Amino acid sequence: MALIVALFSTTTSYSGTDVALFSTATTNIGTHVALFLTTTTNIGTDVALFSTTTSNIGTDVALFSTTTSSIGTDCGSDLNNYQQ
């Protein structure tokens, strides 16, 4: 997949070896942009499934950098231009 850009809210956290699995119920994967819900947390080995209210996701699975965490609004740079 192309460059994945993650837009994290300031209350979204992410650490460890977590893998964010995008629910097949969500929509608009084409942009490869993940909009995280403000209540979404993903710590340690937990797996976060995004609800149908999350936009711009879809059926793809994205592996996020373990160093990615909430940094303001745009954490895209933390993904180190991850490509599949």
PDB file of N, CA, C and O in Angstrom:
ATOM      1  N   MET A   1       0.834  -1.182   0.000  1.00  0.00           N
ATOM      2  CA  MET A   1       0.000   0.000   0.000  1.00  0.00           C
ATOM      3  C   MET A   1       0.870   1.234   0.000  1.00  0.00           C
ATOM      4  O   MET A   1       2.052   1.178   0.340  1.00  0.00           O
ATOM      5  N   ALA A   2       0.293   2.319  -0.374  1.00  0.00           N
ATOM      6  CA  ALA A   2       1.044   3.572  -0.464  1.00  0.00           C
ATOM      7  C   ALA A   2       1.332   4.126   0.927  1.00  0.00           C
ATOM      8  O   ALA A   2       1.018   3.505   1.943  1.00  0.00           O
ATOM      9  N   LEU A   3       1.923   5.283   0.943  1.00  0.00           N
ATOM     10  CA  LEU A   3       2.221   5.949   2.205  1.00  0.00           C
ATOM     11  C   LEU A   3       0.995   6.056   3.078  1.00  0.00           C
ATOM     12  O   LEU A   3      -0.055   6.526   2.639  1.00  0.00           O
ATOM     13  N   ILE A   4       1.128   5.626   4.293  1.00  0.00           N
ATOM     14  CA  ILE A   4       0.017   5.697   5.231  1.00  0.00           C
ATOM     15  C   ILE A   4       0.242   6.862   6.179  1.00  0.00           C
ATOM     16  O   ILE A   4       1.293   6.978   6.810  1.00  0.00           O
ATOM     17  N   VAL A   5      -0.740   7.702   6.264  1.00  0.00           N
ATOM     18  CA  VAL A   5      -0.638   8.851   7.162  1.00  0.00           C
ATOM     19  C   VAL A   5      -1.648   8.686   8.292  1.00  0.00           C
ATOM     20  O   VAL A   5      -2.835   8.465   8.051  1.00  0.00           O
ATOM     21  N   ALA A   6      -1.172   8.793   9.505  1.00  0.00           N
ATOM     22  CA  ALA A   6      -2.070   8.639  10.643  1.00  0.00           C
ATOM     23  C   ALA A   6      -2.319   9.978  11.311  1.00  0.00           C
ATOM     24  O   ALA A   6      -1.386  10.700  11.662  1.00  0.00           O
ATOM     25  N   LEU A   7      -3.574  10.292  11.479  1.00  0.00           N
ATOM     26  CA  LEU A   7      -3.939  11.513  12.204  1.00  0.00           C
ATOM     27  C   LEU A   7      -4.436  11.114  13.578  1.00  0.00           C
ATOM     28  O   LEU A   7      -5.529  10.566  13.724  1.00  0.00           O
ATOM     29  N   PHE A   8      -3.627  11.392  14.576  1.00  0.00           N
ATOM     30  CA  PHE A   8      -3.971  10.994  15.926  1.00  0.00           C
ATOM     31  C   PHE A   8      -4.525  12.172  16.727  1.00  0.00           C
ATOM     32  O   PHE A   8      -4.063  13.306  16.597  1.00  0.00           O
ATOM     33  N   SER A   9      -5.512  11.880  17.546  1.00  0.00           N
ATOM     34  CA  SER A   9      -5.981  12.919  18.457  1.00  0.00           C
ATOM     35  C   SER A   9      -5.002  13.012  19.613  1.00  0.00           C
ATOM     36  O   SER A   9      -4.186  12.113  19.816  1.00  0.00           O
ATOM     37  N   THR A  10      -5.078  14.085  20.363  1.00  0.00           N
ATOM     38  CA  THR A  10      -4.125  14.281  21.449  1.00  0.00           C
ATOM     39  C   THR A  10      -4.339  13.291  22.585  1.00  0.00           C
ATOM     40  O   THR A  10      -3.472  13.138  23.445  1.00  0.00           O
ATOM     41  N   THR A  11      -5.482  12.621  22.594  1.00  0.00           N
ATOM     42  CA  THR A  11      -5.735  11.657  23.658  1.00  0.00           C
ATOM     43  C   THR A  11      -5.494  10.222  23.207  1.00  0.00           C
ATOM     44  O   THR A  11      -5.666   9.287  23.989  1.00  0.00           O
ATOM     45  N   THR A  12      -5.102  10.045  21.968  1.00  0.00           N
ATOM     46  CA  THR A  12      -4.823   8.705  21.463  1.00  0.00           C
ATOM     47  C   THR A  12      -3.388   8.329  21.771  1.00  0.00           C
ATOM     48  O   THR A  12      -2.457   9.078  21.475  1.00  0.00           O
ATOM     49  N   SER A  13      -3.216   7.151  22.373  1.00  0.00           N
ATOM     50  CA  SER A  13      -1.862   6.699  22.674  1.00  0.00           C
ATOM     51  C   SER A  13      -1.574   5.382  21.986  1.00  0.00           C
ATOM     52  O   SER A  13      -2.479   4.613  21.665  1.00  0.00           O
ATOM     53  N   TYR A  14      -0.292   5.141  21.768  1.00  0.00           N
ATOM     54  CA  TYR A  14       0.109   3.939  21.046  1.00  0.00           C
ATOM     55  C   TYR A  14       1.530   3.584  21.448  1.00  0.00           C
ATOM     56  O   TYR A  14       2.434   4.416  21.370  1.00  0.00           O
ATOM     57  N   SER A  15       1.721   2.345  21.877  1.00  0.00           N
ATOM     58  CA  SER A  15       3.069   1.964  22.282  1.00  0.00           C
ATOM     59  C   SER A  15       3.278   0.465  22.175  1.00  0.00           C
ATOM     60  O   SER A  15       2.345  -0.274  21.860  1.00  0.00           O
ATOM     61  N   GLY A  16       4.483   0.015  22.433  1.00  0.00           N
ATOM     62  CA  GLY A  16       4.785  -1.401  22.393  1.00  0.00           C
ATOM     63  C   GLY A  16       4.763  -1.942  20.981  1.00  0.00           C
ATOM     64  O   GLY A  16       5.150  -1.257  20.034  1.00  0.00           O
ATOM     65  N   THR A  17       4.307  -3.178  20.845  1.00  0.00           N
ATOM     66  CA  THR A  17       4.288  -3.827  19.538  1.00  0.00           C
ATOM     67  C   THR A  17       2.876  -3.933  19.000  1.00  0.00           C
ATOM     68  O   THR A  17       2.552  -4.857  18.253  1.00  0.00           O
ATOM     69  N   ASP A  18       2.042  -2.989  19.380  1.00  0.00           N
ATOM     70  CA  ASP A  18       0.639  -3.021  18.988  1.00  0.00           C
ATOM     71  C   ASP A  18       0.441  -2.988  17.488  1.00  0.00           C
ATOM     72  O   ASP A  18       1.230  -2.397  16.750  1.00  0.00           O
ATOM     73  N   VAL A  19      -0.612  -3.625  17.059  1.00  0.00           N
ATOM     74  CA  VAL A  19      -0.997  -3.585  15.655  1.00  0.00           C
ATOM     75  C   VAL A  19      -2.417  -3.060  15.568  1.00  0.00           C
ATOM     76  O   VAL A  19      -3.329  -3.614  16.181  1.00  0.00           O
ATOM     77  N   ALA A  20      -2.604  -1.995  14.808  1.00  0.00           N
ATOM     78  CA  ALA A  20      -3.942  -1.435  14.663  1.00  0.00           C
ATOM     79  C   ALA A  20      -4.630  -2.116  13.487  1.00  0.00           C
ATOM     80  O   ALA A  20      -4.178  -2.013  12.346  1.00  0.00           O
ATOM     81  N   LEU A  21      -5.728  -2.812  13.776  1.00  0.00           N
ATOM     82  CA  LEU A  21      -6.464  -3.492  12.725  1.00  0.00           C
ATOM     83  C   LEU A  21      -7.675  -2.674  12.348  1.00  0.00           C
ATOM     84  O   LEU A  21      -8.521  -2.362  13.187  1.00  0.00           O
ATOM     85  N   PHE A  22      -7.750  -2.328  11.073  1.00  0.00           N
ATOM     86  CA  PHE A  22      -8.867  -1.512  10.635  1.00  0.00           C
ATOM     87  C   PHE A  22     -10.064  -2.397  10.359  1.00  0.00           C
ATOM     88  O   PHE A  22      -9.976  -3.366   9.606  1.00  0.00           O
ATOM     89  N   SER A  23     -11.180  -2.056  10.972  1.00  0.00           N
ATOM     90  CA  SER A  23     -12.386  -2.857  10.830  1.00  0.00           C
ATOM     91  C   SER A  23     -12.899  -2.843   9.404  1.00  0.00           C
ATOM     92  O   SER A  23     -12.851  -1.818   8.724  1.00  0.00           O
ATOM     93  N   THR A  24     -13.389  -3.984   8.958  1.00  0.00           N
ATOM     94  CA  THR A  24     -13.917  -4.056   7.596  1.00  0.00           C
ATOM     95  C   THR A  24     -15.215  -3.275   7.470  1.00  0.00           C
ATOM     96  O   THR A  24     -15.714  -3.050   6.368  1.00  0.00           O
ATOM     97  N   ALA A  25     -15.745  -2.871   8.595  1.00  0.00           N
ATOM     98  CA  ALA A  25     -17.007  -2.134   8.579  1.00  0.00           C
ATOM     99  C   ALA A  25     -16.810  -0.642   8.311  1.00  0.00           C
ATOM    100  O   ALA A  25     -17.768   0.077   8.026  1.00  0.00           O
ATOM    101  N   THR A  26     -15.567  -0.189   8.406  1.00  0.00           N
ATOM    102  CA  THR A  26     -15.303   1.224   8.180  1.00  0.00           C
ATOM    103  C   THR A  26     -15.215   1.526   6.692  1.00  0.00           C
ATOM    104  O   THR A  26     -15.251   0.615   5.866  1.00  0.00           O
ATOM    105  N   THR A  27     -15.101   2.786   6.355  1.00  0.00           N
ATOM    106  CA  THR A  27     -15.203   3.172   4.948  1.00  0.00           C
ATOM    107  C   THR A  27     -14.031   3.990   4.434  1.00  0.00           C
ATOM    108  O   THR A  27     -13.226   4.509   5.207  1.00  0.00           O
ATOM    109  N   ASN A  28     -13.953   4.095   3.117  1.00  0.00           N
ATOM    110  CA  ASN A  28     -13.014   4.986   2.427  1.00  0.00           C
ATOM    111  C   ASN A  28     -11.544   4.680   2.674  1.00  0.00           C
ATOM    112  O   ASN A  28     -10.803   5.536   3.158  1.00  0.00           O
ATOM    113  N   ILE A  29     -11.113   3.452   2.340  1.00  0.00           N
ATOM    114  CA  ILE A  29      -9.704   3.074   2.523  1.00  0.00           C
ATOM    115  C   ILE A  29      -8.808   3.720   1.490  1.00  0.00           C
ATOM    116  O   ILE A  29      -7.601   3.839   1.701  1.00  0.00           O
ATOM    117  N   GLY A  30      -9.372   4.130   0.398  1.00  0.00           N
ATOM    118  CA  GLY A  30      -8.588   4.633  -0.719  1.00  0.00           C
ATOM    119  C   GLY A  30      -7.515   5.618  -0.346  1.00  0.00           C
ATOM    120  O   GLY A  30      -6.433   5.607  -0.934  1.00  0.00           O
ATOM    121  N   THR A  31      -7.788   6.475   0.625  1.00  0.00           N
ATOM    122  CA  THR A  31      -6.837   7.512   0.998  1.00  0.00           C
ATOM    123  C   THR A  31      -5.733   7.014   1.916  1.00  0.00           C
ATOM    124  O   THR A  31      -4.734   7.704   2.120  1.00  0.00           O
ATOM    125  N   HIS A  32      -5.908   5.813   2.473  1.00  0.00           N
ATOM    126  CA  HIS A  32      -4.938   5.275   3.429  1.00  0.00           C
ATOM    127  C   HIS A  32      -4.707   6.215   4.594  1.00  0.00           C
ATOM    128  O   HIS A  32      -3.601   6.293   5.129  1.00  0.00           O
ATOM    129  N   VAL A  33      -5.755   6.933   4.989  1.00  0.00           N
ATOM    130  CA  VAL A  33      -5.631   7.842   6.121  1.00  0.00           C
ATOM    131  C   VAL A  33      -6.457   7.330   7.287  1.00  0.00           C
ATOM    132  O   VAL A  33      -7.651   7.070   7.134  1.00  0.00           O
ATOM    133  N   ALA A  34      -5.843   7.183   8.442  1.00  0.00           N
ATOM    134  CA  ALA A  34      -6.550   6.687   9.608  1.00  0.00           C
ATOM    135  C   ALA A  34      -6.902   7.825  10.548  1.00  0.00           C
ATOM    136  O   ALA A  34      -6.025   8.530  11.046  1.00  0.00           O
ATOM    137  N   LEU A  35      -8.203   7.996  10.786  1.00  0.00           N
ATOM    138  CA  LEU A  35      -8.639   8.991  11.750  1.00  0.00           C
ATOM    139  C   LEU A  35      -9.011   8.270  13.037  1.00  0.00           C
ATOM    140  O   LEU A  35      -9.996   7.532  13.078  1.00  0.00           O
ATOM    141  N   PHE A  36      -8.238   8.480  14.068  1.00  0.00           N
ATOM    142  CA  PHE A  36      -8.441   7.756  15.307  1.00  0.00           C
ATOM    143  C   PHE A  36      -9.466   8.443  16.210  1.00  0.00           C
ATOM    144  O   PHE A  36      -9.481   9.667  16.341  1.00  0.00           O
ATOM    145  N   LEU A  37     -10.317   7.628  16.824  1.00  0.00           N
ATOM    146  CA  LEU A  37     -11.276   8.165  17.777  1.00  0.00           C
ATOM    147  C   LEU A  37     -10.542   8.658  19.021  1.00  0.00           C
ATOM    148  O   LEU A  37      -9.490   8.126  19.375  1.00  0.00           O
ATOM    149  N   THR A  38     -11.085   9.655  19.673  1.00  0.00           N
ATOM    150  CA  THR A  38     -10.411  10.243  20.828  1.00  0.00           C
ATOM    151  C   THR A  38     -10.323   9.267  22.001  1.00  0.00           C
ATOM    152  O   THR A  38      -9.500   9.452  22.897  1.00  0.00           O
ATOM    153  N   THR A  39     -11.144   8.255  22.001  1.00  0.00           N
ATOM    154  CA  THR A  39     -11.124   7.289  23.103  1.00  0.00           C
ATOM    155  C   THR A  39     -10.289   6.063  22.783  1.00  0.00           C
ATOM    156  O   THR A  39     -10.172   5.160  23.612  1.00  0.00           O
ATOM    157  N   THR A  40      -9.712   6.018  21.603  1.00  0.00           N
ATOM    158  CA  THR A  40      -8.928   4.859  21.194  1.00  0.00           C
ATOM    159  C   THR A  40      -7.561   4.849  21.867  1.00  0.00           C
ATOM    160  O   THR A  40      -6.790   5.802  21.755  1.00  0.00           O
ATOM    161  N   THR A  41      -7.276   3.758  22.567  1.00  0.00           N
ATOM    162  CA  THR A  41      -5.936   3.576  23.128  1.00  0.00           C
ATOM    163  C   THR A  41      -5.394   2.227  22.694  1.00  0.00           C
ATOM    164  O   THR A  41      -6.163   1.296  22.453  1.00  0.00           O
ATOM    165  N   ASN A  42      -4.101   2.116  22.595  1.00  0.00           N
ATOM    166  CA  ASN A  42      -3.468   0.925  22.054  1.00  0.00           C
ATOM    167  C   ASN A  42      -2.115   0.745  22.719  1.00  0.00           C
ATOM    168  O   ASN A  42      -1.100   1.237  22.227  1.00  0.00           O
ATOM    169  N   ILE A  43      -2.107   0.028  23.857  1.00  0.00           N
ATOM    170  CA  ILE A  43      -0.903  -0.039  24.682  1.00  0.00           C
ATOM    171  C   ILE A  43      -0.444  -1.482  24.882  1.00  0.00           C
ATOM    172  O   ILE A  43      -1.270  -2.392  24.943  1.00  0.00           O
ATOM    173  N   GLY A  44       0.842  -1.691  24.984  1.00  0.00           N
ATOM    174  CA  GLY A  44       1.382  -3.023  25.194  1.00  0.00           C
ATOM    175  C   GLY A  44       1.115  -3.910  23.999  1.00  0.00           C
ATOM    176  O   GLY A  44       1.513  -3.583  22.882  1.00  0.00           O
ATOM    177  N   THR A  45       0.444  -5.033  24.219  1.00  0.00           N
ATOM    178  CA  THR A  45       0.143  -5.951  23.133  1.00  0.00           C
ATOM    179  C   THR A  45      -1.314  -5.900  22.740  1.00  0.00           C
ATOM    180  O   THR A  45      -1.794  -6.776  22.020  1.00  0.00           O
ATOM    181  N   ASP A  46      -2.026  -4.883  23.203  1.00  0.00           N
ATOM    182  CA  ASP A  46      -3.439  -4.745  22.888  1.00  0.00           C
ATOM    183  C   ASP A  46      -3.660  -4.458  21.413  1.00  0.00           C
ATOM    184  O   ASP A  46      -2.818  -3.844  20.758  1.00  0.00           O
ATOM    185  N   VAL A  47      -4.785  -4.900  20.900  1.00  0.00           N
ATOM    186  CA  VAL A  47      -5.144  -4.634  19.523  1.00  0.00           C
ATOM    187  C   VAL A  47      -6.382  -3.764  19.511  1.00  0.00           C
ATOM    188  O   VAL A  47      -7.393  -4.106  20.123  1.00  0.00           O
ATOM    189  N   ALA A  48      -6.308  -2.633  18.812  1.00  0.00           N
ATOM    190  CA  ALA A  48      -7.442  -1.724  18.761  1.00  0.00           C
ATOM    191  C   ALA A  48      -8.210  -1.914  17.460  1.00  0.00           C
ATOM    192  O   ALA A  48      -7.637  -1.826  16.374  1.00  0.00           O
ATOM    193  N   LEU A  49      -9.506  -2.175  17.574  1.00  0.00           N
ATOM    194  CA  LEU A  49     -10.351  -2.266  16.398  1.00  0.00           C
ATOM    195  C   LEU A  49     -11.151  -0.984  16.298  1.00  0.00           C
ATOM    196  O   LEU A  49     -11.774  -0.541  17.263  1.00  0.00           O
ATOM    197  N   PHE A  50     -11.124  -0.394  15.109  1.00  0.00           N
ATOM    198  CA  PHE A  50     -11.777   0.878  14.951  1.00  0.00           C
ATOM    199  C   PHE A  50     -13.247   0.708  14.611  1.00  0.00           C
ATOM    200  O   PHE A  50     -13.621  -0.158  13.819  1.00  0.00           O
ATOM    201  N   SER A  51     -14.067   1.538  15.214  1.00  0.00           N
ATOM    202  CA  SER A  51     -15.510   1.404  15.045  1.00  0.00           C
ATOM    203  C   SER A  51     -15.966   1.961  13.706  1.00  0.00           C
ATOM    204  O   SER A  51     -15.194   2.592  12.984  1.00  0.00           O
ATOM    205  N   THR A  52     -17.213   1.721  13.392  1.00  0.00           N
ATOM    206  CA  THR A  52     -17.746   2.146  12.107  1.00  0.00           C
ATOM    207  C   THR A  52     -17.867   3.659  12.009  1.00  0.00           C
ATOM    208  O   THR A  52     -18.116   4.195  10.930  1.00  0.00           O
ATOM    209  N   THR A  53     -17.691   4.351  13.136  1.00  0.00           N
ATOM    210  CA  THR A  53     -17.762   5.805  13.106  1.00  0.00           C
ATOM    211  C   THR A  53     -16.448   6.424  12.652  1.00  0.00           C
ATOM    212  O   THR A  53     -16.374   7.628  12.408  1.00  0.00           O
ATOM    213  N   THR A  54     -15.415   5.603  12.539  1.00  0.00           N
ATOM    214  CA  THR A  54     -14.129   6.100  12.075  1.00  0.00           C
ATOM    215  C   THR A  54     -14.139   6.202  10.560  1.00  0.00           C
ATOM    216  O   THR A  54     -14.482   5.240   9.872  1.00  0.00           O
ATOM    217  N   SER A  55     -13.769   7.351  10.042  1.00  0.00           N
ATOM    218  CA  SER A  55     -13.796   7.551   8.595  1.00  0.00           C
ATOM    219  C   SER A  55     -12.415   7.373   7.984  1.00  0.00           C
ATOM    220  O   SER A  55     -11.402   7.339   8.682  1.00  0.00           O
ATOM    221  N   ASN A  56     -12.405   7.260   6.662  1.00  0.00           N
ATOM    222  CA  ASN A  56     -11.155   7.131   5.902  1.00  0.00           C
ATOM    223  C   ASN A  56     -10.295   5.957   6.332  1.00  0.00           C
ATOM    224  O   ASN A  56      -9.081   6.093   6.488  1.00  0.00           O
ATOM    225  N   ILE A  57     -10.927   4.792   6.527  1.00  0.00           N
ATOM    226  CA  ILE A  57     -10.147   3.595   6.840  1.00  0.00           C
ATOM    227  C   ILE A  57     -10.536   2.518   5.849  1.00  0.00           C
ATOM    228  O   ILE A  57     -10.269   2.691   4.660  1.00  0.00           O
ATOM    229  N   GLY A  58     -11.135   1.438   6.248  1.00  0.00           N
ATOM    230  CA  GLY A  58     -11.555   0.427   5.302  1.00  0.00           C
ATOM    231  C   GLY A  58     -11.143  -0.972   5.682  1.00  0.00           C
ATOM    232  O   GLY A  58     -11.136  -1.319   6.863  1.00  0.00           O
ATOM    233  N   THR A  59     -10.802  -1.780   4.701  1.00  0.00           N
ATOM    234  CA  THR A  59     -10.534  -3.186   4.989  1.00  0.00           C
ATOM    235  C   THR A  59      -9.059  -3.517   5.113  1.00  0.00           C
ATOM    236  O   THR A  59      -8.719  -4.628   5.519  1.00  0.00           O
ATOM    237  N   ASP A  60      -8.182  -2.602   4.780  1.00  0.00           N
ATOM    238  CA  ASP A  60      -6.752  -2.884   4.852  1.00  0.00           C
ATOM    239  C   ASP A  60      -6.253  -2.935   6.298  1.00  0.00           C
ATOM    240  O   ASP A  60      -6.856  -2.357   7.203  1.00  0.00           O
ATOM    241  N   VAL A  61      -5.159  -3.627   6.484  1.00  0.00           N
ATOM    242  CA  VAL A  61      -4.527  -3.690   7.796  1.00  0.00           C
ATOM    243  C   VAL A  61      -3.233  -2.886   7.744  1.00  0.00           C
ATOM    244  O   VAL A  61      -2.391  -3.105   6.873  1.00  0.00           O
ATOM    245  N   ALA A  62      -3.083  -1.959   8.677  1.00  0.00           N
ATOM    246  CA  ALA A  62      -1.877  -1.138   8.695  1.00  0.00           C
ATOM    247  C   ALA A  62      -1.015  -1.474   9.900  1.00  0.00           C
ATOM    248  O   ALA A  62      -1.509  -1.572  11.023  1.00  0.00           O
ATOM    249  N   LEU A  63       0.275  -1.650   9.659  1.00  0.00           N
ATOM    250  CA  LEU A  63       1.207  -1.885  10.748  1.00  0.00           C
ATOM    251  C   LEU A  63       1.908  -0.566  11.061  1.00  0.00           C
ATOM    252  O   LEU A  63       2.663  -0.028  10.250  1.00  0.00           O
ATOM    253  N   PHE A  64       1.635  -0.068  12.259  1.00  0.00           N
ATOM    254  CA  PHE A  64       2.189   1.222  12.630  1.00  0.00           C
ATOM    255  C   PHE A  64       3.507   1.076  13.374  1.00  0.00           C
ATOM    256  O   PHE A  64       3.748   0.094  14.075  1.00  0.00           O
ATOM    257  N   SER A  65       4.336   2.069  13.200  1.00  0.00           N
ATOM    258  CA  SER A  65       5.623   2.078  13.876  1.00  0.00           C
ATOM    259  C   SER A  65       5.423   2.026  15.383  1.00  0.00           C
ATOM    260  O   SER A  65       4.514   2.666  15.911  1.00  0.00           O
ATOM    261  N   THR A  66       6.259   1.277  16.074  1.00  0.00           N
ATOM    262  CA  THR A  66       6.120   1.157  17.520  1.00  0.00           C
ATOM    263  C   THR A  66       6.454   2.464  18.224  1.00  0.00           C
ATOM    264  O   THR A  66       6.171   2.631  19.410  1.00  0.00           O
ATOM    265  N   THR A  67       7.057   3.386  17.485  1.00  0.00           N
ATOM    266  CA  THR A  67       7.406   4.668  18.092  1.00  0.00           C
ATOM    267  C   THR A  67       6.302   5.699  17.899  1.00  0.00           C
ATOM    268  O   THR A  67       6.408   6.829  18.376  1.00  0.00           O
ATOM    269  N   THR A  68       5.246   5.306  17.199  1.00  0.00           N
ATOM    270  CA  THR A  68       4.162   6.248  16.938  1.00  0.00           C
ATOM    271  C   THR A  68       3.327   6.456  18.186  1.00  0.00           C
ATOM    272  O   THR A  68       2.905   5.495  18.830  1.00  0.00           O
ATOM    273  N   SER A  69       3.093   7.704  18.523  1.00  0.00           N
ATOM    274  CA  SER A  69       2.232   8.037  19.655  1.00  0.00           C
ATOM    275  C   SER A  69       1.544   9.355  19.354  1.00  0.00           C
ATOM    276  O   SER A  69       1.783   9.976  18.319  1.00  0.00           O
ATOM    277  N   SER A  70       0.688   9.771  20.272  1.00  0.00           N
ATOM    278  CA  SER A  70      -0.046  11.000  20.011  1.00  0.00           C
ATOM    279  C   SER A  70       0.884  12.202  20.082  1.00  0.00           C
ATOM    280  O   SER A  70       1.458  12.501  21.129  1.00  0.00           O
ATOM    281  N   ILE A  71       1.021  12.883  18.959  1.00  0.00           N
ATOM    282  CA  ILE A  71       1.838  14.100  18.925  1.00  0.00           C
ATOM    283  C   ILE A  71       1.034  15.154  18.196  1.00  0.00           C
ATOM    284  O   ILE A  71       1.106  15.268  16.972  1.00  0.00           O
ATOM    285  N   GLY A  72       0.279  15.915  18.939  1.00  0.00           N
ATOM    286  CA  GLY A  72      -0.572  16.918  18.323  1.00  0.00           C
ATOM    287  C   GLY A  72      -1.607  16.248  17.435  1.00  0.00           C
ATOM    288  O   GLY A  72      -2.346  15.368  17.876  1.00  0.00           O
ATOM    289  N   THR A  73      -1.651  16.674  16.181  1.00  0.00           N
ATOM    290  CA  THR A  73      -2.653  16.148  15.258  1.00  0.00           C
ATOM    291  C   THR A  73      -2.059  15.250  14.190  1.00  0.00           C
ATOM    292  O   THR A  73      -2.652  14.227  13.846  1.00  0.00           O
ATOM    293  N   ASP A  74      -0.912  15.607  13.666  1.00  0.00           N
ATOM    294  CA  ASP A  74      -0.343  14.873  12.550  1.00  0.00           C
ATOM    295  C   ASP A  74       0.891  14.083  12.965  1.00  0.00           C
ATOM    296  O   ASP A  74       1.947  14.652  13.243  1.00  0.00           O
ATOM    297  N   CYS A  75       0.739  12.753  13.003  1.00  0.00           N
ATOM    298  CA  CYS A  75       1.861  11.884  13.362  1.00  0.00           C
ATOM    299  C   CYS A  75       2.404  11.156  12.150  1.00  0.00           C
ATOM    300  O   CYS A  75       3.137  10.176  12.284  1.00  0.00           O
ATOM    301  N   GLY A  76       2.051  11.625  10.982  1.00  0.00           N
ATOM    302  CA  GLY A  76       2.446  10.935   9.767  1.00  0.00           C
ATOM    303  C   GLY A  76       3.935  10.698   9.671  1.00  0.00           C
ATOM    304  O   GLY A  76       4.370   9.657   9.177  1.00  0.00           O
ATOM    305  N   SER A  77       4.719  11.646  10.135  1.00  0.00           N
ATOM    306  CA  SER A  77       6.166  11.513  10.026  1.00  0.00           C
ATOM    307  C   SER A  77       6.694  10.352  10.849  1.00  0.00           C
ATOM    308  O   SER A  77       7.739   9.787  10.527  1.00  0.00           O
ATOM    309  N   ASP A  78       5.976   9.990  11.913  1.00  0.00           N
ATOM    310  CA  ASP A  78       6.409   8.890  12.758  1.00  0.00           C
ATOM    311  C   ASP A  78       6.268   7.535  12.071  1.00  0.00           C
ATOM    312  O   ASP A  78       6.845   6.540  12.510  1.00  0.00           O
ATOM    313  N   LEU A  79       5.498   7.511  10.998  1.00  0.00           N
ATOM    314  CA  LEU A  79       5.308   6.247  10.294  1.00  0.00           C
ATOM    315  C   LEU A  79       6.482   5.914   9.387  1.00  0.00           C
ATOM    316  O   LEU A  79       6.535   4.845   8.778  1.00  0.00           O
ATOM    317  N   ASN A  80       7.424   6.853   9.309  1.00  0.00           N
ATOM    318  CA  ASN A  80       8.638   6.632   8.521  1.00  0.00           C
ATOM    319  C   ASN A  80       8.330   6.185   7.093  1.00  0.00           C
ATOM    320  O   ASN A  80       9.011   5.332   6.523  1.00  0.00           O
ATOM    321  N   ASN A  81       7.281   6.790   6.535  1.00  0.00           N
ATOM    322  CA  ASN A  81       6.900   6.475   5.160  1.00  0.00           C
ATOM    323  C   ASN A  81       6.689   4.983   4.936  1.00  0.00           C
ATOM    324  O   ASN A  81       7.085   4.425   3.913  1.00  0.00           O
ATOM    325  N   TYR A  82       6.053   4.353   5.922  1.00  0.00           N
ATOM    326  CA  TYR A  82       5.795   2.922   5.813  1.00  0.00           C
ATOM    327  C   TYR A  82       5.073   2.578   4.519  1.00  0.00           C
ATOM    328  O   TYR A  82       4.034   3.156   4.199  1.00  0.00           O
ATOM    329  N   GLN A  83       5.634   1.638   3.787  1.00  0.00           N
ATOM    330  CA  GLN A  83       5.019   1.185   2.544  1.00  0.00           C
ATOM    331  C   GLN A  83       5.006  -0.332   2.496  1.00  0.00           C
ATOM    332  O   GLN A  83       5.890  -0.988   3.045  1.00  0.00           O
ATOM    333  N   GLN A  84       3.998  -0.884   1.835  1.00  0.00           N
ATOM    334  CA  GLN A  84       3.911  -2.333   1.696  1.00  0.00           C
ATOM    335  C   GLN A  84       4.365  -2.743   0.312  1.00  0.00           C
ATOM    336  O   GLN A  84       4.367  -3.931  -0.011  1.00  0.00           O
TER     337      GLN A  84
END
